[in-house]
């Protein structure tokens, strides 16, 4: 996985520091959207601001995208290969009401909206809430 992490950072022209590698490994391993607090809990002595700056760098370079799932904390998930974080890359997310996990639904794109003149699109968010397969037992 370390090779994959370095390759991802290299493709985005991001210097592969030890902390950046560790944060990206966590994001790749989780395979779901995680909050800053979720990542922070993986470390003993790391400043929250350090992790936040890394997440912002990853977000600005389309390695991850932020998800506002209505829980009050932005969660972060790894983008698909080739994602440019433009409208055509936006997809729905699923928030489990039982376990609180947020999952990307990459096969469910957010439909393009034709806004009235004068409106400028900046972001869109579509969250489906219910019970995930792991909790539906």
N, C-alpha and C positions, 0 to 999 in steps of 0.2 A: 504494500500500500504506500510506503514511503516514496517509491519511484513514481507512482501515480500522482501523489501530492506535489512532488517537485515538478513533474511535467505540467500539471495544471497551473502552478504558479509561474513557471517559465513561459508558458504560452500567453499568459496575461502580462508578461514583463514585470512581475512582482518578485522582489528579492526574497528568496526562501529562508527567512530567519527561523530559528527554532520555534518561537511562539506561533508564528504564522503556520508553520507545518503542523504543530500540535492542534491548533484550533481547526484547521481544515480537516485533519484526520478525524476529529470528533464529529464535525458536520457530516463527513462522508459516511462514517460508521453508523450514525443515528438513523439515516434514511427517512427522516421526518423533520418537520420544522421544530427548532429548539430556540429557547429564549436565551438572552444574555445570562440570566441567572442559572439556567441549565448548564451552560458552558462553564461559567464561573465555578460551579460546584465540582468540576472535574480537576480543579487545581487547588493547591493549598495556599500558596503565597503569591498570587498574581493580582495586580491591581485591576479592578473592573474597567477602568479607563483604558488600559492596555488592550483588553479583549474588545472593548467597544471600538477602538480605533482600527483594530484588525478587521472587524466585521464591516466597518464603513469602507475600508480599502477593498475588501472582497466584493461588497455591494456595488461600489463605483466601477469595478472592473468586470461585472457580470459573472462572478463566480457563485454568488448567492443572491437571493432575493428576499426582501422582507415581507412578512405576512401579518396583517392586522386581522386577527381572527375574532376580535371582540372580547378577548380575555383581559385586555388592559396592558399587555406586554407584547411588543413586537417579537415575532419569532422569525427565524432565519432558516432557509432551506437551500440546498445546492441546486443551482440552475442546470438545465439539460445542456448537453454539448451543443455548441453553436448558438446558445441563447444570447440575445443582444438586449434583453430586458425592455424591448419595445412592445407596443400593443399586441402584435401578433404572437408574442411569447407568453402573454398573460393567460393564466388558467385558474380554475376554481380550486378551492382548498376545502378539506373536510375536518371539522372539529368534533371530536367525540365528547358527548356530554357526560360520559362516565369516567374515562381515564384522563381526559384533557389533551390527548395527543392531537396534533394538527398534521395532516398529510396532504401532500400535493396531489391533485387530480389532473395530471398533465394531459390526459386524453379528453379533458373538458375545457376547451378554450373559452375565454370570456368573449362574447359576441361584440364585434365592433359597433360602436355607437356613432350615429351621424348627429353631431351636436349642431345646435343652431348657430348662426353666424355670430361671431364675437366671443364664443366660448372656446377655450383652449384646453385640450385634454392633457392631464398630467399623470393621473393614475386611476386604476380601477381595482376593486376588491370584490370578490364573490366567495362567500363562505357558506358551505352547506353544513348544518349541524344535525347530529343524530348519534347513533351508536355504531362504533367501528366493529369489524369482524371479530377482533380479539375479545371484545366485551360482550358480544352478542352470543352468549352461550347459555 
